[in-house]
Amino acid sequence: MAKRGQGEGTISKRPDGTWWARISLGKDANGKQKRKAFYGATRKEVQEKLTAALNELNTDTYIEPSKMTVARWMDTWLKEYKYHSVKPHTYESYYSMAKCHIKPRLGQTRLKDLRKDMVQRFVNDLFTEGKGPSYVESVFRVLNGALKEAVDGDLIAKNPATGVRMPRKEKQEMRILTPEEQLRFIETAKLYDLGEVFILMLGTGMRIGEALALTWDDINFENAEIRVNKTQTEYIDPHEKKPKLRLSYGTPKTQSSYRTIPLLPQLVEMLKDHREKQNAQASEMGSAYTDNNLVFCARFGTGLWKCNMQYKLMQICQKANIDGLHSHCLRHTFATRGLENGIPLKVMQELLGHSKISMTADTYSHVLPDTKRTEVAKLSGTITLGA
């Protein structure tokens, strides 16, 4: 039997146990009453859909599903479904991809008219125009996420992005420091203010965001270990009146990114010396210094910007006569040296914070033993192939 609450429209339970609701959208050009129905597994689910539609009707922002464009839905999906549910820098990337790629190419298409071949062409065009396979896949994931939500919201019957094929990824060769370059890099980094950031990354495999988010309570000098439990990101809130670049400190990328990394004795001593220098600087700055407990910080105690640190890394590399290096190469070098020196793959997975051991194995397959060659070598002397 239909139940009506104050201002909520009509909600009914269906014979199969699911729920549905109806609201009136006024009359069409012929004077016929227009209605919209919502369906869901529970009364609460239907109520939420109904309440959202009523709010839009009351503020004159409601659009009939048949007239909803891809652009309008992307705006709704971003603001209503993602703004408060993902990290700020993630939201910024979603917003940027929608604004720069999805809306200009597909935005004027009505949501109900979007077809699989149109989405496939969209993906192909991005790749043809020079966007890398990983970036194309990221843009597609944003579109696909919005379309899945449209299906859940009964705006479209099925997701037109289902089954769309991504461009093939070519495995890129990693830039890894040779042992000689590694020593040269360390000696040169010591000459630079905050060069300790890069030496620590090289000796622990930490990501740059993890290193810049470190606080002194993350370092256990007694046990010679470091805890990774947060990361630093940079973002812009596109909905602010005057958007500005901000620093954010939040949870790591994945659950497996929470980890404890043993510190080499040289790193322990380096960090102790760094802390002494930082304390002396804070004392010199007096009230102008803000103690945020950061291991690595700017002159006044504030967080460091990645772009500035990347520039410093470039300066170190130029001084050391090392080409083609970016911050992630230090992480790759750490893993490569470790595996070359016998650290088990499982241990390296944990040190790097990879969610799956297959990720570590695939990334560093160039270091791992050639198992096939080793196994075939065992056949020596057991198979005669003739002269």
Backbone hydrogen bonds, N-H to C=O, Kabsch-Sander energy under -0.5 kcal/mol:
donor,donor_aa,acceptor,acceptor_aa,energy
3,K,11,I,-3.2
5,G,9,G,-0.5
8,E,5,G,-1.9
10,T,22,R,-1.8
11,I,3,K,-2.2
11,I,9,G,-0.5
12,S,20,W,-3.3
14,R,18,T,-3.3
17,G,14,R,-2.1
19,W,40,G,-3.0
20,W,12,S,-2.7
21,A,38,F,-2.3
22,R,10,T,-2.1
23,I,36,K,-1.9
25,L,34,K,-3.2
28,D,32,K,-2.6
31,G,28,D,-2.1
34,K,26,G,-3.6
36,K,23,I,-2.3
38,F,21,A,-2.2
40,G,19,W,-2.1
46,V,42,T,-1.8
47,Q,43,R,-2.7
48,E,44,K,-2.3
49,K,45,E,-1.8
50,L,46,V,-2.6
51,T,47,Q,-2.9
52,A,48,E,-2.1
53,A,49,K,-1.9
54,L,50,L,-2.6
55,N,51,T,-2.4
56,E,52,A,-1.8
57,L,53,A,-2.2
58,N,54,L,-2.5
59,T,55,N,-1.3
60,D,57,L,-1.1
61,T,56,E,-2.9
62,Y,56,E,-1.3
67,K,64,E,-2.4
68,M,64,E,-0.9
68,M,65,P,-0.7
70,V,109,T,-2.6
71,A,107,G,-2.1
73,W,69,T,-2.2
74,M,70,V,-2.5
75,D,71,A,-2.0
76,T,72,R,-2.1
77,W,73,W,-3.3
78,L,74,M,-2.5
79,K,75,D,-2.3
80,E,76,T,-2.9
81,Y,76,T,-0.6
81,Y,77,W,-1.8
82,K,77,W,-0.9
82,K,78,L,-1.0
83,Y,78,L,-1.8
85,S,82,K,-1.2
86,V,82,K,-1.5
91,Y,87,K,-2.6
92,E,88,P,-2.3
93,S,89,H,-1.7
94,Y,90,T,-2.3
95,Y,91,Y,-2.8
96,S,92,E,-2.4
97,M,93,S,-2.3
98,A,94,Y,-2.3
99,K,95,Y,-2.5
100,C,96,S,-2.9
101,H,97,M,-2.0
102,I,97,M,-1.8
103,K,98,A,-3.0
105,R,101,H,-1.2
106,L,102,I,-3.0
107,G,102,I,-0.6
107,G,103,K,-1.4
109,T,106,L,-1.5
111,L,68,M,-3.4
113,D,110,R,-1.6
114,L,110,R,-0.7
114,L,111,L,-1.0
119,V,115,R,-1.8
120,Q,116,K,-2.6
121,R,117,D,-2.0
122,F,118,M,-2.0
123,V,119,V,-2.3
124,N,120,Q,-2.6
125,D,121,R,-2.7
126,L,122,F,-1.8
127,F,123,V,-1.8
128,T,124,N,-2.7
129,E,125,D,-2.0
130,G,127,F,-1.7
131,K,126,L,-2.1
136,V,132,G,-2.7
137,E,133,P,-2.2
138,S,134,S,-1.7
139,V,135,Y,-2.4
140,F,136,V,-2.5
141,R,137,E,-2.2
142,V,138,S,-1.5
143,L,139,V,-2.0
144,N,140,F,-3.3
145,G,141,R,-2.3
146,A,142,V,-1.9
147,L,143,L,-2.2
148,K,144,N,-2.3
149,E,145,G,-1.8
150,A,146,A,-1.6
151,V,147,L,-1.8
152,D,148,K,-2.2
153,G,149,E,-1.8
154,D,151,V,-1.7
155,L,150,A,-2.7
156,I,150,A,-1.0
162,T,159,N,-1.4
164,V,161,A,-1.8
176,I,174,M,-0.7
182,Q,178,T,-3.0
183,L,179,P,-1.8
184,R,180,E,-2.0
185,F,181,E,-2.9
186,I,182,Q,-2.2
187,E,183,L,-2.3
188,T,184,R,-1.8
189,A,185,F,-2.8
190,K,186,I,-1.6
191,L,188,T,-1.6
192,Y,189,A,-1.7
195,G,192,Y,-2.0
197,V,194,L,-1.5
198,F,195,G,-0.5
199,I,195,G,-1.7
200,L,196,E,-2.5
201,M,197,V,-2.0
202,L,198,F,-2.2
203,G,199,I,-1.5
204,T,200,L,-0.8
204,T,201,M,-0.7
205,G,201,M,-2.5
211,A,207,R,-2.2
212,L,208,I,-2.4
213,A,209,G,-0.8
214,L,211,A,-0.9
216,W,293,N,-2.0
218,D,215,T,-2.3
219,I,216,W,-1.2
220,N,218,D,-0.6
220,N,225,E,-2.7
221,F,219,I,-0.8
224,A,220,N,-0.9
225,E,220,N,-1.8
226,I,261,I,-2.4
227,R,218,D,-2.7
228,V,259,R,-3.3
229,N,227,R,-0.7
231,T,250,G,-2.4
232,Q,209,G,-1.6
233,T,248,S,-2.7
235,Y,246,R,-2.0
237,D,244,K,-0.5
240,E,237,D,-1.7
246,R,235,Y,-2.7
248,S,233,T,-2.7
250,G,231,T,-2.4
250,G,248,S,-0.5
257,S,254,T,-1.2
258,Y,255,Q,-1.4
259,R,228,V,-1.5
259,R,257,S,-0.6
261,I,226,I,-3.0
263,L,224,A,-3.1
267,L,264,L,-0.8
268,V,264,L,-1.9
269,E,265,P,-2.2
270,M,266,Q,-2.1
271,L,267,L,-2.5
272,K,268,V,-2.0
273,D,269,E,-2.3
274,H,270,M,-2.3
275,R,271,L,-2.2
276,E,272,K,-1.9
277,K,273,D,-2.2
278,Q,274,H,-2.4
279,N,275,R,-2.7
280,A,276,E,-2.1
281,Q,277,K,-2.2
282,A,278,Q,-2.5
283,S,279,N,-2.2
284,E,280,A,-2.0
285,M,281,Q,-2.2
286,G,282,A,-1.6
288,A,285,M,-1.5
289,Y,286,G,-1.7
290,T,300,F,-2.9
291,D,289,Y,-0.6
292,N,290,T,-1.0
295,V,214,L,-2.5
296,F,214,L,-0.5
297,C,295,V,-0.5
298,A,302,T,-3.2
301,G,298,A,-2.0
309,M,305,W,-1.8
310,Q,306,K,-2.9
311,Y,307,C,-1.8
312,K,308,N,-1.9
313,L,309,M,-2.4
314,M,310,Q,-2.0
315,Q,311,Y,-2.0
316,I,312,K,-2.3
317,C,313,L,-2.4
318,Q,314,M,-2.4
319,K,315,Q,-2.3
320,A,316,I,-2.2
321,N,317,C,-0.5
321,N,318,Q,-0.9
322,I,317,C,-2.8
329,C,326,H,-1.7
330,L,326,H,-0.6
330,L,327,S,-1.2
331,R,327,S,-0.7
332,H,328,H,-2.0
333,T,329,C,-2.4
334,F,330,L,-2.2
335,A,331,R,-2.1
336,T,332,H,-2.5
337,R,333,T,-2.8
338,G,334,F,-2.2
339,L,335,A,-2.5
340,E,336,T,-2.5
341,N,337,R,-1.4
342,G,339,L,-1.5
343,I,338,G,-2.5
348,M,344,P,-2.4
349,Q,345,L,-2.4
350,E,346,K,-1.8
351,L,347,V,-2.4
352,L,348,M,-2.3
353,G,349,Q,-1.3
354,H,349,Q,-1.9
359,M,356,K,-0.7
360,T,356,K,-1.1
361,A,357,I,-2.5
362,D,358,S,-2.7
363,T,359,M,-2.2
364,Y,360,T,-2.2
365,S,362,D,-0.8
367,V,364,Y,-1.6
368,L,364,Y,-1.1
371,T,369,P,-1.6
374,T,370,D,-2.2
375,E,371,T,-2.6
376,V,372,K,-2.6
377,A,373,R,-1.9
378,K,374,T,-0.7
378,K,375,E,-0.9
379,L,376,V,-2.0
380,S,377,A,-1.5
382,T,379,L,-2.9
383,I,379,L,-1.0
385,L,383,I,-0.6
